[in-house]
């Protein structure tokens, strides 16, 4: 089942912070985060595995709450380059090899 | 190669025609995936290949869709008797097995337009 992302869209001014949430109705083994700029391929940001948390970038980090079956992506001191659509992708078990993606959150950073 | 390569980048076809989309994954990546992205929508899983195992075809929307992966490398997604609802961007991705904590590397996609 497709994870649910919120918000669907957000507009930030440079330097502001944002949180993007990803919720699943199923138990999760891993959560991936990707960013897609208009007309480009999605780019891998980070992965969070059950029992651990991984920070992929200095100002972009994420958490994974296994009990709540949720993950949140934190963007601090946003830059214009952060603009794009953010997707979470989830897998349900160690033997699951493909990800189910949410519909995405469109982030726009303005000067 | 340095990245995942997909061809063609754009394809316009008439309704009812067959199309073939090609994906050349990163060398050494054992897993290969096809996803479809419609305008404003998320990424819809189509099919997954892992090594020499039987592919997971659970996401293919109809029997008009098929895919193969030759020699554990290049993959071809074939859509027969195309319909207008098949219009979308078809993305290919490759990775090491997800169980090792690796992410996908996506290709730039093939934009398919059925007229």
Boltz contact constraints between the chains, C-beta under 6 A:
constraints:
  - contact:
      token1: [A, 32]
      token2: [B, 103]
      max_distance: 6.0
  - contact:
      token1: [A, 41]
      token2: [B, 106]
      max_distance: 6.0
  - contact:
      token1: [A, 41]
      token2: [B, 108]
      max_distance: 6.0
  - contact:
      token1: [A, 42]
      token2: [B, 106]
      max_distance: 6.0
  - contact:
      token1: [A, 44]
      token2: [B, 103]
      max_distance: 6.0
  - contact:
      token1: [A, 47]
      token2: [B, 101]
      max_distance: 6.0
  - contact:
      token1: [A, 47]
      token2: [B, 103]
      max_distance: 6.0
  - contact:
      token1: [A, 49]
      token2: [B, 101]
      max_distance: 6.0
  - contact:
      token1: [A, 94]
      token2: [B, 99]
      max_distance: 6.0
  - contact:
      token1: [A, 97]
      token2: [B, 48]
      max_distance: 6.0
  - contact:
      token1: [A, 97]
      token2: [B, 50]
      max_distance: 6.0
  - contact:
      token1: [A, 97]
      token2: [B, 98]
      max_distance: 6.0
  - contact:
      token1: [A, 98]
      token2: [B, 33]
      max_distance: 6.0
  - contact:
      token1: [A, 98]
      token2: [B, 45]
      max_distance: 6.0
  - contact:
      token1: [A, 98]
      token2: [B, 48]
      max_distance: 6.0
  - contact:
      token1: [A, 101]
      token2: [B, 42]
      max_distance: 6.0
  - contact:
      token1: [A, 101]
      token2: [B, 43]
      max_distance: 6.0
  - contact:
      token1: [A, 102]
      token2: [B, 42]
      max_distance: 6.0
  - contact:
      token1: [A, 103]
      token2: [B, 42]
      max_distance: 6.0
  - contact:
      token1: [A, 104]
      token2: [B, 42]
      max_distance: 6.0
